[in-house]
Amino acid sequence: QVQLVESGGGFVQPGGSLRLSCSASGFSLDNYRMGWFRQAPGKARTGISCIGSSDASTWYADSVKGRFTISRNDANTVSLQMNSLKPDDTGVYYCATGCTLLAAENWGQGTQVTVSS
């Protein structure tokens, strides 16, 4: 059974950091472009970061550029290091195999991130 599971979300004050992980079971992530998406309260889900499969190229939305870092830890795990968090970063974070909403096939269940003082 193909499954993605996100972890690492939580409550943090502005300026703080969190590290999200996306773990796969049932398949290897090596051959997939992997994306992180965010759904803020009352808003649509949007892509915020992506990492390539063969060349590990990365992409970041302007809203997170310079603060978030996507990486591959091993064949089954992709991480998103989030620094200098802002209240606008609040939302449910999802990982997926694919870097756009149209291309994403497998989704995790999401992990909640709340940034508030």
Phi and psi restraints in degrees (range 20) as a CNS / XPLOR table:
assign (resid 1 and name C) (resid 2 and name N)
       (resid 2 and name CA) (resid 2 and name C) 1.0 -80.0 20.0 2
assign (resid 2 and name N) (resid 2 and name CA)
       (resid 2 and name C) (resid 3 and name N) 1.0 127.3 20.0 2
assign (resid 2 and name C) (resid 3 and name N)
       (resid 3 and name CA) (resid 3 and name C) 1.0 -149.1 20.0 2
assign (resid 3 and name N) (resid 3 and name CA)
       (resid 3 and name C) (resid 4 and name N) 1.0 139.7 20.0 2
assign (resid 3 and name C) (resid 4 and name N)
       (resid 4 and name CA) (resid 4 and name C) 1.0 -116.8 20.0 2
assign (resid 4 and name N) (resid 4 and name CA)
       (resid 4 and name C) (resid 5 and name N) 1.0 137.3 20.0 2
assign (resid 4 and name C) (resid 5 and name N)
       (resid 5 and name CA) (resid 5 and name C) 1.0 -131.6 20.0 2
assign (resid 5 and name N) (resid 5 and name CA)
       (resid 5 and name C) (resid 6 and name N) 1.0 122.8 20.0 2
assign (resid 5 and name C) (resid 6 and name N)
       (resid 6 and name CA) (resid 6 and name C) 1.0 -92.5 20.0 2
assign (resid 6 and name N) (resid 6 and name CA)
       (resid 6 and name C) (resid 7 and name N) 1.0 150.3 20.0 2
assign (resid 6 and name C) (resid 7 and name N)
       (resid 7 and name CA) (resid 7 and name C) 1.0 -151.2 20.0 2
assign (resid 7 and name N) (resid 7 and name CA)
       (resid 7 and name C) (resid 8 and name N) 1.0 166.0 20.0 2
assign (resid 7 and name C) (resid 8 and name N)
       (resid 8 and name CA) (resid 8 and name C) 1.0 104.5 20.0 2
assign (resid 8 and name N) (resid 8 and name CA)
       (resid 8 and name C) (resid 9 and name N) 1.0 -4.8 20.0 2
assign (resid 8 and name C) (resid 9 and name N)
       (resid 9 and name CA) (resid 9 and name C) 1.0 -70.5 20.0 2
assign (resid 9 and name N) (resid 9 and name CA)
       (resid 9 and name C) (resid 10 and name N) 1.0 172.2 20.0 2
assign (resid 9 and name C) (resid 10 and name N)
       (resid 10 and name CA) (resid 10 and name C) 1.0 165.5 20.0 2
assign (resid 10 and name N) (resid 10 and name CA)
       (resid 10 and name C) (resid 11 and name N) 1.0 -163.9 20.0 2
assign (resid 10 and name C) (resid 11 and name N)
       (resid 11 and name CA) (resid 11 and name C) 1.0 -105.9 20.0 2
assign (resid 11 and name N) (resid 11 and name CA)
       (resid 11 and name C) (resid 12 and name N) 1.0 132.0 20.0 2
assign (resid 11 and name C) (resid 12 and name N)
       (resid 12 and name CA) (resid 12 and name C) 1.0 -145.6 20.0 2
assign (resid 12 and name N) (resid 12 and name CA)
       (resid 12 and name C) (resid 13 and name N) 1.0 150.5 20.0 2
assign (resid 12 and name C) (resid 13 and name N)
       (resid 13 and name CA) (resid 13 and name C) 1.0 -80.6 20.0 2
assign (resid 13 and name N) (resid 13 and name CA)
       (resid 13 and name C) (resid 14 and name N) 1.0 155.8 20.0 2
assign (resid 13 and name C) (resid 14 and name N)
       (resid 14 and name CA) (resid 14 and name C) 1.0 -52.9 20.0 2
assign (resid 14 and name N) (resid 14 and name CA)
       (resid 14 and name C) (resid 15 and name N) 1.0 137.8 20.0 2
assign (resid 14 and name C) (resid 15 and name N)
       (resid 15 and name CA) (resid 15 and name C) 1.0 91.8 20.0 2
assign (resid 15 and name N) (resid 15 and name CA)
       (resid 15 and name C) (resid 16 and name N) 1.0 -11.4 20.0 2
assign (resid 15 and name C) (resid 16 and name N)
       (resid 16 and name CA) (resid 16 and name C) 1.0 -81.2 20.0 2
assign (resid 16 and name N) (resid 16 and name CA)
       (resid 16 and name C) (resid 17 and name N) 1.0 -177.1 20.0 2
assign (resid 16 and name C) (resid 17 and name N)
       (resid 17 and name CA) (resid 17 and name C) 1.0 -132.2 20.0 2
assign (resid 17 and name N) (resid 17 and name CA)
       (resid 17 and name C) (resid 18 and name N) 1.0 152.2 20.0 2
assign (resid 17 and name C) (resid 18 and name N)
       (resid 18 and name CA) (resid 18 and name C) 1.0 -143.0 20.0 2
assign (resid 18 and name N) (resid 18 and name CA)
       (resid 18 and name C) (resid 19 and name N) 1.0 153.4 20.0 2
assign (resid 18 and name C) (resid 19 and name N)
       (resid 19 and name CA) (resid 19 and name C) 1.0 -123.6 20.0 2
assign (resid 19 and name N) (resid 19 and name CA)
       (resid 19 and name C) (resid 20 and name N) 1.0 116.3 20.0 2
assign (resid 19 and name C) (resid 20 and name N)
       (resid 20 and name CA) (resid 20 and name C) 1.0 -94.1 20.0 2
assign (resid 20 and name N) (resid 20 and name CA)
       (resid 20 and name C) (resid 21 and name N) 1.0 145.1 20.0 2
assign (resid 20 and name C) (resid 21 and name N)
       (resid 21 and name CA) (resid 21 and name C) 1.0 -124.6 20.0 2
assign (resid 21 and name N) (resid 21 and name CA)
       (resid 21 and name C) (resid 22 and name N) 1.0 146.5 20.0 2
assign (resid 21 and name C) (resid 22 and name N)
       (resid 22 and name CA) (resid 22 and name C) 1.0 -125.0 20.0 2
assign (resid 22 and name N) (resid 22 and name CA)
       (resid 22 and name C) (resid 23 and name N) 1.0 113.9 20.0 2
assign (resid 22 and name C) (resid 23 and name N)
       (resid 23 and name CA) (resid 23 and name C) 1.0 -111.8 20.0 2
assign (resid 23 and name N) (resid 23 and name CA)
       (resid 23 and name C) (resid 24 and name N) 1.0 138.4 20.0 2
assign (resid 23 and name C) (resid 24 and name N)
       (resid 24 and name CA) (resid 24 and name C) 1.0 -108.1 20.0 2
assign (resid 24 and name N) (resid 24 and name CA)
       (resid 24 and name C) (resid 25 and name N) 1.0 143.3 20.0 2
assign (resid 24 and name C) (resid 25 and name N)
       (resid 25 and name CA) (resid 25 and name C) 1.0 -129.9 20.0 2
assign (resid 25 and name N) (resid 25 and name CA)
       (resid 25 and name C) (resid 26 and name N) 1.0 142.2 20.0 2
assign (resid 25 and name C) (resid 26 and name N)
       (resid 26 and name CA) (resid 26 and name C) 1.0 92.3 20.0 2
assign (resid 26 and name N) (resid 26 and name CA)
       (resid 26 and name C) (resid 27 and name N) 1.0 -9.0 20.0 2
assign (resid 26 and name C) (resid 27 and name N)
       (resid 27 and name CA) (resid 27 and name C) 1.0 -165.5 20.0 2
assign (resid 27 and name N) (resid 27 and name CA)
       (resid 27 and name C) (resid 28 and name N) 1.0 164.1 20.0 2
assign (resid 27 and name C) (resid 28 and name N)
       (resid 28 and name CA) (resid 28 and name C) 1.0 -96.3 20.0 2
assign (resid 28 and name N) (resid 28 and name CA)
       (resid 28 and name C) (resid 29 and name N) 1.0 144.2 20.0 2
assign (resid 28 and name C) (resid 29 and name N)
       (resid 29 and name CA) (resid 29 and name C) 1.0 -87.1 20.0 2
assign (resid 29 and name N) (resid 29 and name CA)
       (resid 29 and name C) (resid 30 and name N) 1.0 -3.9 20.0 2
assign (resid 29 and name C) (resid 30 and name N)
       (resid 30 and name CA) (resid 30 and name C) 1.0 -56.7 20.0 2
assign (resid 30 and name N) (resid 30 and name CA)
       (resid 30 and name C) (resid 31 and name N) 1.0 -35.4 20.0 2
assign (resid 30 and name C) (resid 31 and name N)
       (resid 31 and name CA) (resid 31 and name C) 1.0 -94.6 20.0 2
assign (resid 31 and name N) (resid 31 and name CA)
       (resid 31 and name C) (resid 32 and name N) 1.0 8.8 20.0 2
assign (resid 31 and name C) (resid 32 and name N)
       (resid 32 and name CA) (resid 32 and name C) 1.0 -116.6 20.0 2
assign (resid 32 and name N) (resid 32 and name CA)
       (resid 32 and name C) (resid 33 and name N) 1.0 140.6 20.0 2
assign (resid 32 and name C) (resid 33 and name N)
       (resid 33 and name CA) (resid 33 and name C) 1.0 -71.1 20.0 2
assign (resid 33 and name N) (resid 33 and name CA)
       (resid 33 and name C) (resid 34 and name N) 1.0 134.9 20.0 2
assign (resid 33 and name C) (resid 34 and name N)
       (resid 34 and name CA) (resid 34 and name C) 1.0 -116.7 20.0 2
assign (resid 34 and name N) (resid 34 and name CA)
       (resid 34 and name C) (resid 35 and name N) 1.0 135.4 20.0 2
assign (resid 34 and name C) (resid 35 and name N)
       (resid 35 and name CA) (resid 35 and name C) 1.0 -122.7 20.0 2
assign (resid 35 and name N) (resid 35 and name CA)
       (resid 35 and name C) (resid 36 and name N) 1.0 150.6 20.0 2
assign (resid 35 and name C) (resid 36 and name N)
       (resid 36 and name CA) (resid 36 and name C) 1.0 -111.2 20.0 2
assign (resid 36 and name N) (resid 36 and name CA)
       (resid 36 and name C) (resid 37 and name N) 1.0 136.4 20.0 2
assign (resid 36 and name C) (resid 37 and name N)
       (resid 37 and name CA) (resid 37 and name C) 1.0 -126.8 20.0 2
assign (resid 37 and name N) (resid 37 and name CA)
       (resid 37 and name C) (resid 38 and name N) 1.0 156.3 20.0 2
assign (resid 37 and name C) (resid 38 and name N)
       (resid 38 and name CA) (resid 38 and name C) 1.0 -133.3 20.0 2
assign (resid 38 and name N) (resid 38 and name CA)
       (resid 38 and name C) (resid 39 and name N) 1.0 138.4 20.0 2
assign (resid 38 and name C) (resid 39 and name N)
       (resid 39 and name CA) (resid 39 and name C) 1.0 -123.0 20.0 2
assign (resid 39 and name N) (resid 39 and name CA)
       (resid 39 and name C) (resid 40 and name N) 1.0 105.6 20.0 2
assign (resid 39 and name C) (resid 40 and name N)
       (resid 40 and name CA) (resid 40 and name C) 1.0 -77.5 20.0 2
assign (resid 40 and name N) (resid 40 and name CA)
       (resid 40 and name C) (resid 41 and name N) 1.0 158.4 20.0 2
assign (resid 40 and name C) (resid 41 and name N)
       (resid 41 and name CA) (resid 41 and name C) 1.0 -55.3 20.0 2
assign (resid 41 and name N) (resid 41 and name CA)
       (resid 41 and name C) (resid 42 and name N) 1.0 126.3 20.0 2
assign (resid 41 and name C) (resid 42 and name N)
       (resid 42 and name CA) (resid 42 and name C) 1.0 74.5 20.0 2
assign (resid 42 and name N) (resid 42 and name CA)
       (resid 42 and name C) (resid 43 and name N) 1.0 7.5 20.0 2
assign (resid 42 and name C) (resid 43 and name N)
       (resid 43 and name CA) (resid 43 and name C) 1.0 -122.4 20.0 2
assign (resid 43 and name N) (resid 43 and name CA)
       (resid 43 and name C) (resid 44 and name N) 1.0 165.7 20.0 2
assign (resid 43 and name C) (resid 44 and name N)
       (resid 44 and name CA) (resid 44 and name C) 1.0 -75.3 20.0 2
assign (resid 44 and name N) (resid 44 and name CA)
       (resid 44 and name C) (resid 45 and name N) 1.0 157.0 20.0 2
assign (resid 44 and name C) (resid 45 and name N)
       (resid 45 and name CA) (resid 45 and name C) 1.0 -72.1 20.0 2
assign (resid 45 and name N) (resid 45 and name CA)
       (resid 45 and name C) (resid 46 and name N) 1.0 133.8 20.0 2
assign (resid 45 and name C) (resid 46 and name N)
       (resid 46 and name CA) (resid 46 and name C) 1.0 -134.7 20.0 2
assign (resid 46 and name N) (resid 46 and name CA)
       (resid 46 and name C) (resid 47 and name N) 1.0 153.2 20.0 2
assign (resid 46 and name C) (resid 47 and name N)
       (resid 47 and name CA) (resid 47 and name C) 1.0 -77.5 20.0 2
assign (resid 47 and name N) (resid 47 and name CA)
       (resid 47 and name C) (resid 48 and name N) 1.0 138.5 20.0 2
assign (resid 47 and name C) (resid 48 and name N)
       (resid 48 and name CA) (resid 48 and name C) 1.0 -122.2 20.0 2
assign (resid 48 and name N) (resid 48 and name CA)
       (resid 48 and name C) (resid 49 and name N) 1.0 -21.0 20.0 2
assign (resid 48 and name C) (resid 49 and name N)
       (resid 49 and name CA) (resid 49 and name C) 1.0 -161.5 20.0 2
assign (resid 49 and name N) (resid 49 and name CA)
       (resid 49 and name C) (resid 50 and name N) 1.0 153.0 20.0 2
assign (resid 49 and name C) (resid 50 and name N)
       (resid 50 and name CA) (resid 50 and name C) 1.0 -149.5 20.0 2
assign (resid 50 and name N) (resid 50 and name CA)
       (resid 50 and name C) (resid 51 and name N) 1.0 148.1 20.0 2
assign (resid 50 and name C) (resid 51 and name N)
       (resid 51 and name CA) (resid 51 and name C) 1.0 -130.9 20.0 2
assign (resid 51 and name N) (resid 51 and name CA)
       (resid 51 and name C) (resid 52 and name N) 1.0 136.3 20.0 2
assign (resid 51 and name C) (resid 52 and name N)
       (resid 52 and name CA) (resid 52 and name C) 1.0 -70.3 20.0 2
assign (resid 52 and name N) (resid 52 and name CA)
       (resid 52 and name C) (resid 53 and name N) 1.0 169.8 20.0 2
assign (resid 52 and name C) (resid 53 and name N)
       (resid 53 and name CA) (resid 53 and name C) 1.0 -89.8 20.0 2
assign (resid 53 and name N) (resid 53 and name CA)
       (resid 53 and name C) (resid 54 and name N) 1.0 -60.2 20.0 2
assign (resid 53 and name C) (resid 54 and name N)
       (resid 54 and name CA) (resid 54 and name C) 1.0 -83.0 20.0 2
assign (resid 54 and name N) (resid 54 and name CA)
       (resid 54 and name C) (resid 55 and name N) 1.0 -36.8 20.0 2
assign (resid 54 and name C) (resid 55 and name N)
       (resid 55 and name CA) (resid 55 and name C) 1.0 -105.8 20.0 2
assign (resid 55 and name N) (resid 55 and name CA)
       (resid 55 and name C) (resid 56 and name N) 1.0 -2.4 20.0 2
assign (resid 55 and name C) (resid 56 and name N)
       (resid 56 and name CA) (resid 56 and name C) 1.0 57.0 20.0 2
assign (resid 56 and name N) (resid 56 and name CA)
       (resid 56 and name C) (resid 57 and name N) 1.0 27.0 20.0 2
assign (resid 56 and name C) (resid 57 and name N)
       (resid 57 and name CA) (resid 57 and name C) 1.0 -65.3 20.0 2
assign (resid 57 and name N) (resid 57 and name CA)
       (resid 57 and name C) (resid 58 and name N) 1.0 154.1 20.0 2
assign (resid 57 and name C) (resid 58 and name N)
       (resid 58 and name CA) (resid 58 and name C) 1.0 -127.3 20.0 2
assign (resid 58 and name N) (resid 58 and name CA)
       (resid 58 and name C) (resid 59 and name N) 1.0 156.8 20.0 2
assign (resid 58 and name C) (resid 59 and name N)
       (resid 59 and name CA) (resid 59 and name C) 1.0 -140.9 20.0 2
assign (resid 59 and name N) (resid 59 and name CA)
       (resid 59 and name C) (resid 60 and name N) 1.0 143.8 20.0 2
assign (resid 59 and name C) (resid 60 and name N)
       (resid 60 and name CA) (resid 60 and name C) 1.0 -135.4 20.0 2
assign (resid 60 and name N) (resid 60 and name CA)
       (resid 60 and name C) (resid 61 and name N) 1.0 142.2 20.0 2
assign (resid 60 and name C) (resid 61 and name N)
       (resid 61 and name CA) (resid 61 and name C) 1.0 -66.6 20.0 2
assign (resid 61 and name N) (resid 61 and name CA)
       (resid 61 and name C) (resid 62 and name N) 1.0 150.4 20.0 2
assign (resid 61 and name C) (resid 62 and name N)
       (resid 62 and name CA) (resid 62 and name C) 1.0 -56.2 20.0 2
assign (resid 62 and name N) (resid 62 and name CA)
       (resid 62 and name C) (resid 63 and name N) 1.0 -32.8 20.0 2
assign (resid 62 and name C) (resid 63 and name N)
       (resid 63 and name CA) (resid 63 and name C) 1.0 -67.8 20.0 2
assign (resid 63 and name N) (resid 63 and name CA)
       (resid 63 and name C) (resid 64 and name N) 1.0 -19.3 20.0 2
assign (resid 63 and name C) (resid 64 and name N)
       (resid 64 and name CA) (resid 64 and name C) 1.0 -120.4 20.0 2
assign (resid 64 and name N) (resid 64 and name CA)
       (resid 64 and name C) (resid 65 and name N) 1.0 -4.9 20.0 2
assign (resid 64 and name C) (resid 65 and name N)
       (resid 65 and name CA) (resid 65 and name C) 1.0 -58.6 20.0 2
assign (resid 65 and name N) (resid 65 and name CA)
       (resid 65 and name C) (resid 66 and name N) 1.0 133.5 20.0 2
assign (resid 65 and name C) (resid 66 and name N)
       (resid 66 and name CA) (resid 66 and name C) 1.0 86.9 20.0 2
assign (resid 66 and name N) (resid 66 and name CA)
       (resid 66 and name C) (resid 67 and name N) 1.0 -11.3 20.0 2
assign (resid 66 and name C) (resid 67 and name N)
       (resid 67 and name CA) (resid 67 and name C) 1.0 -116.8 20.0 2
assign (resid 67 and name N) (resid 67 and name CA)
       (resid 67 and name C) (resid 68 and name N) 1.0 -31.1 20.0 2
assign (resid 67 and name C) (resid 68 and name N)
       (resid 68 and name CA) (resid 68 and name C) 1.0 -108.6 20.0 2
assign (resid 68 and name N) (resid 68 and name CA)
       (resid 68 and name C) (resid 69 and name N) 1.0 147.4 20.0 2
assign (resid 68 and name C) (resid 69 and name N)
       (resid 69 and name CA) (resid 69 and name C) 1.0 -135.2 20.0 2
assign (resid 69 and name N) (resid 69 and name CA)
       (resid 69 and name C) (resid 70 and name N) 1.0 124.9 20.0 2
assign (resid 69 and name C) (resid 70 and name N)
       (resid 70 and name CA) (resid 70 and name C) 1.0 -98.1 20.0 2
assign (resid 70 and name N) (resid 70 and name CA)
       (resid 70 and name C) (resid 71 and name N) 1.0 144.0 20.0 2
assign (resid 70 and name C) (resid 71 and name N)
       (resid 71 and name CA) (resid 71 and name C) 1.0 -155.3 20.0 2
assign (resid 71 and name N) (resid 71 and name CA)
       (resid 71 and name C) (resid 72 and name N) 1.0 160.8 20.0 2
assign (resid 71 and name C) (resid 72 and name N)
       (resid 72 and name CA) (resid 72 and name C) 1.0 -103.0 20.0 2
assign (resid 72 and name N) (resid 72 and name CA)
       (resid 72 and name C) (resid 73 and name N) 1.0 126.8 20.0 2
assign (resid 72 and name C) (resid 73 and name N)
       (resid 73 and name CA) (resid 73 and name C) 1.0 -89.2 20.0 2
assign (resid 73 and name N) (resid 73 and name CA)
       (resid 73 and name C) (resid 74 and name N) 1.0 -40.5 20.0 2
assign (resid 73 and name C) (resid 74 and name N)
       (resid 74 and name CA) (resid 74 and name C) 1.0 -161.1 20.0 2
assign (resid 74 and name N) (resid 74 and name CA)
       (resid 74 and name C) (resid 75 and name N) 1.0 -169.0 20.0 2
assign (resid 74 and name C) (resid 75 and name N)
       (resid 75 and name CA) (resid 75 and name C) 1.0 -66.4 20.0 2
assign (resid 75 and name N) (resid 75 and name CA)
       (resid 75 and name C) (resid 76 and name N) 1.0 -15.8 20.0 2
assign (resid 75 and name C) (resid 76 and name N)
       (resid 76 and name CA) (resid 76 and name C) 1.0 -121.6 20.0 2
assign (resid 76 and name N) (resid 76 and name CA)
       (resid 76 and name C) (resid 77 and name N) 1.0 5.0 20.0 2
assign (resid 76 and name C) (resid 77 and name N)
       (resid 77 and name CA) (resid 77 and name C) 1.0 -138.8 20.0 2
assign (resid 77 and name N) (resid 77 and name CA)
       (resid 77 and name C) (resid 78 and name N) 1.0 134.1 20.0 2
assign (resid 77 and name C) (resid 78 and name N)
       (resid 78 and name CA) (resid 78 and name C) 1.0 -124.3 20.0 2
assign (resid 78 and name N) (resid 78 and name CA)
       (resid 78 and name C) (resid 79 and name N) 1.0 139.1 20.0 2
assign (resid 78 and name C) (resid 79 and name N)
       (resid 79 and name CA) (resid 79 and name C) 1.0 -120.0 20.0 2
assign (resid 79 and name N) (resid 79 and name CA)
       (resid 79 and name C) (resid 80 and name N) 1.0 159.7 20.0 2
assign (resid 79 and name C) (resid 80 and name N)
       (resid 80 and name CA) (resid 80 and name C) 1.0 -133.2 20.0 2
assign (resid 80 and name N) (resid 80 and name CA)
       (resid 80 and name C) (resid 81 and name N) 1.0 107.6 20.0 2
assign (resid 80 and name C) (resid 81 and name N)
       (resid 81 and name CA) (resid 81 and name C) 1.0 -85.9 20.0 2
assign (resid 81 and name N) (resid 81 and name CA)
       (resid 81 and name C) (resid 82 and name N) 1.0 124.0 20.0 2
assign (resid 81 and name C) (resid 82 and name N)
       (resid 82 and name CA) (resid 82 and name C) 1.0 -119.0 20.0 2
assign (resid 82 and name N) (resid 82 and name CA)
       (resid 82 and name C) (resid 83 and name N) 1.0 115.8 20.0 2
assign (resid 82 and name C) (resid 83 and name N)
       (resid 83 and name CA) (resid 83 and name C) 1.0 -116.0 20.0 2
assign (resid 83 and name N) (resid 83 and name CA)
       (resid 83 and name C) (resid 84 and name N) 1.0 165.0 20.0 2
assign (resid 83 and name C) (resid 84 and name N)
       (resid 84 and name CA) (resid 84 and name C) 1.0 49.2 20.0 2
assign (resid 84 and name N) (resid 84 and name CA)
       (resid 84 and name C) (resid 85 and name N) 1.0 48.9 20.0 2
assign (resid 84 and name C) (resid 85 and name N)
       (resid 85 and name CA) (resid 85 and name C) 1.0 -66.1 20.0 2
assign (resid 85 and name N) (resid 85 and name CA)
       (resid 85 and name C) (resid 86 and name N) 1.0 146.4 20.0 2
assign (resid 85 and name C) (resid 86 and name N)
       (resid 86 and name CA) (resid 86 and name C) 1.0 -122.0 20.0 2
assign (resid 86 and name N) (resid 86 and name CA)
       (resid 86 and name C) (resid 87 and name N) 1.0 158.9 20.0 2
assign (resid 86 and name C) (resid 87 and name N)
       (resid 87 and name CA) (resid 87 and name C) 1.0 -55.6 20.0 2
assign (resid 87 and name N) (resid 87 and name CA)
       (resid 87 and name C) (resid 88 and name N) 1.0 -32.2 20.0 2
assign (resid 87 and name C) (resid 88 and name N)
       (resid 88 and name CA) (resid 88 and name C) 1.0 -67.1 20.0 2
assign (resid 88 and name N) (resid 88 and name CA)
       (resid 88 and name C) (resid 89 and name N) 1.0 -12.2 20.0 2
assign (resid 88 and name C) (resid 89 and name N)
       (resid 89 and name CA) (resid 89 and name C) 1.0 -82.3 20.0 2
assign (resid 89 and name N) (resid 89 and name CA)
       (resid 89 and name C) (resid 90 and name N) 1.0 -4.9 20.0 2
assign (resid 89 and name C) (resid 90 and name N)
       (resid 90 and name CA) (resid 90 and name C) 1.0 -61.5 20.0 2
assign (resid 90 and name N) (resid 90 and name CA)
       (resid 90 and name C) (resid 91 and name N) 1.0 136.5 20.0 2
assign (resid 90 and name C) (resid 91 and name N)
       (resid 91 and name CA) (resid 91 and name C) 1.0 160.7 20.0 2
assign (resid 91 and name N) (resid 91 and name CA)
       (resid 91 and name C) (resid 92 and name N) 1.0 -178.1 20.0 2
assign (resid 91 and name C) (resid 92 and name N)
       (resid 92 and name CA) (resid 92 and name C) 1.0 -94.7 20.0 2
assign (resid 92 and name N) (resid 92 and name CA)
       (resid 92 and name C) (resid 93 and name N) 1.0 129.1 20.0 2
assign (resid 92 and name C) (resid 93 and name N)
       (resid 93 and name CA) (resid 93 and name C) 1.0 -105.2 20.0 2
assign (resid 93 and name N) (resid 93 and name CA)
       (resid 93 and name C) (resid 94 and name N) 1.0 131.6 20.0 2
assign (resid 93 and name C) (resid 94 and name N)
       (resid 94 and name CA) (resid 94 and name C) 1.0 -123.1 20.0 2
assign (resid 94 and name N) (resid 94 and name CA)
       (resid 94 and name C) (resid 95 and name N) 1.0 145.3 20.0 2
assign (resid 94 and name C) (resid 95 and name N)
       (resid 95 and name CA) (resid 95 and name C) 1.0 -108.2 20.0 2
assign (resid 95 and name N) (resid 95 and name CA)
       (resid 95 and name C) (resid 96 and name N) 1.0 157.0 20.0 2
assign (resid 95 and name C) (resid 96 and name N)
       (resid 96 and name CA) (resid 96 and name C) 1.0 -156.3 20.0 2
assign (resid 96 and name N) (resid 96 and name CA)
       (resid 96 and name C) (resid 97 and name N) 1.0 157.1 20.0 2
assign (resid 96 and name C) (resid 97 and name N)
       (resid 97 and name CA) (resid 97 and name C) 1.0 -85.5 20.0 2
assign (resid 97 and name N) (resid 97 and name CA)
       (resid 97 and name C) (resid 98 and name N) 1.0 100.4 20.0 2
assign (resid 97 and name C) (resid 98 and name N)
       (resid 98 and name CA) (resid 98 and name C) 1.0 133.0 20.0 2
assign (resid 98 and name N) (resid 98 and name CA)
       (resid 98 and name C) (resid 99 and name N) 1.0 156.8 20.0 2
assign (resid 98 and name C) (resid 99 and name N)
       (resid 99 and name CA) (resid 99 and name C) 1.0 -112.6 20.0 2
assign (resid 99 and name N) (resid 99 and name CA)
       (resid 99 and name C) (resid 100 and name N) 1.0 1.5 20.0 2
assign (resid 99 and name C) (resid 100 and name N)
       (resid 100 and name CA) (resid 100 and name C) 1.0 -132.6 20.0 2
assign (resid 100 and name N) (resid 100 and name CA)
       (resid 100 and name C) (resid 101 and name N) 1.0 161.8 20.0 2
assign (resid 100 and name C) (resid 101 and name N)
       (resid 101 and name CA) (resid 101 and name C) 1.0 -61.3 20.0 2
assign (resid 101 and name N) (resid 101 and name CA)
       (resid 101 and name C) (resid 102 and name N) 1.0 -36.7 20.0 2
assign (resid 101 and name C) (resid 102 and name N)
       (resid 102 and name CA) (resid 102 and name C) 1.0 -71.7 20.0 2
assign (resid 102 and name N) (resid 102 and name CA)
       (resid 102 and name C) (resid 103 and name N) 1.0 -36.6 20.0 2
assign (resid 102 and name C) (resid 103 and name N)
       (resid 103 and name CA) (resid 103 and name C) 1.0 -83.5 20.0 2
assign (resid 103 and name N) (resid 103 and name CA)
       (resid 103 and name C) (resid 104 and name N) 1.0 -23.1 20.0 2
assign (resid 103 and name C) (resid 104 and name N)
       (resid 104 and name CA) (resid 104 and name C) 1.0 -65.6 20.0 2
assign (resid 104 and name N) (resid 104 and name CA)
       (resid 104 and name C) (resid 105 and name N) 1.0 131.2 20.0 2
assign (resid 104 and name C) (resid 105 and name N)
       (resid 105 and name CA) (resid 105 and name C) 1.0 -108.3 20.0 2
assign (resid 105 and name N) (resid 105 and name CA)
       (resid 105 and name C) (resid 106 and name N) 1.0 -54.0 20.0 2
assign (resid 105 and name C) (resid 106 and name N)
       (resid 106 and name CA) (resid 106 and name C) 1.0 -103.2 20.0 2
assign (resid 106 and name N) (resid 106 and name CA)
       (resid 106 and name C) (resid 107 and name N) 1.0 132.9 20.0 2
assign (resid 106 and name C) (resid 107 and name N)
       (resid 107 and name CA) (resid 107 and name C) 1.0 -122.1 20.0 2
assign (resid 107 and name N) (resid 107 and name CA)
       (resid 107 and name C) (resid 108 and name N) 1.0 147.9 20.0 2
assign (resid 107 and name C) (resid 108 and name N)
       (resid 108 and name CA) (resid 108 and name C) 1.0 -84.2 20.0 2
assign (resid 108 and name N) (resid 108 and name CA)
       (resid 108 and name C) (resid 109 and name N) 1.0 -179.4 20.0 2
assign (resid 108 and name C) (resid 109 and name N)
       (resid 109 and name CA) (resid 109 and name C) 1.0 -86.4 20.0 2
assign (resid 109 and name N) (resid 109 and name CA)
       (resid 109 and name C) (resid 110 and name N) 1.0 -12.3 20.0 2
assign (resid 109 and name C) (resid 110 and name N)
       (resid 110 and name CA) (resid 110 and name C) 1.0 95.1 20.0 2
assign (resid 110 and name N) (resid 110 and name CA)
       (resid 110 and name C) (resid 111 and name N) 1.0 152.3 20.0 2
assign (resid 110 and name C) (resid 111 and name N)
       (resid 111 and name CA) (resid 111 and name C) 1.0 -134.6 20.0 2
assign (resid 111 and name N) (resid 111 and name CA)
       (resid 111 and name C) (resid 112 and name N) 1.0 134.7 20.0 2
assign (resid 111 and name C) (resid 112 and name N)
       (resid 112 and name CA) (resid 112 and name C) 1.0 -82.0 20.0 2
assign (resid 112 and name N) (resid 112 and name CA)
       (resid 112 and name C) (resid 113 and name N) 1.0 132.9 20.0 2
assign (resid 112 and name C) (resid 113 and name N)
       (resid 113 and name CA) (resid 113 and name C) 1.0 -121.6 20.0 2
assign (resid 113 and name N) (resid 113 and name CA)
       (resid 113 and name C) (resid 114 and name N) 1.0 125.8 20.0 2
assign (resid 113 and name C) (resid 114 and name N)
       (resid 114 and name CA) (resid 114 and name C) 1.0 -124.7 20.0 2
assign (resid 114 and name N) (resid 114 and name CA)
       (resid 114 and name C) (resid 115 and name N) 1.0 122.4 20.0 2
assign (resid 114 and name C) (resid 115 and name N)
       (resid 115 and name CA) (resid 115 and name C) 1.0 -114.2 20.0 2
assign (resid 115 and name N) (resid 115 and name CA)
       (resid 115 and name C) (resid 116 and name N) 1.0 114.0 20.0 2
assign (resid 115 and name C) (resid 116 and name N)
       (resid 116 and name CA) (resid 116 and name C) 1.0 -159.6 20.0 2
assign (resid 116 and name N) (resid 116 and name CA)
       (resid 116 and name C) (resid 117 and name N) 1.0 150.1 20.0 2
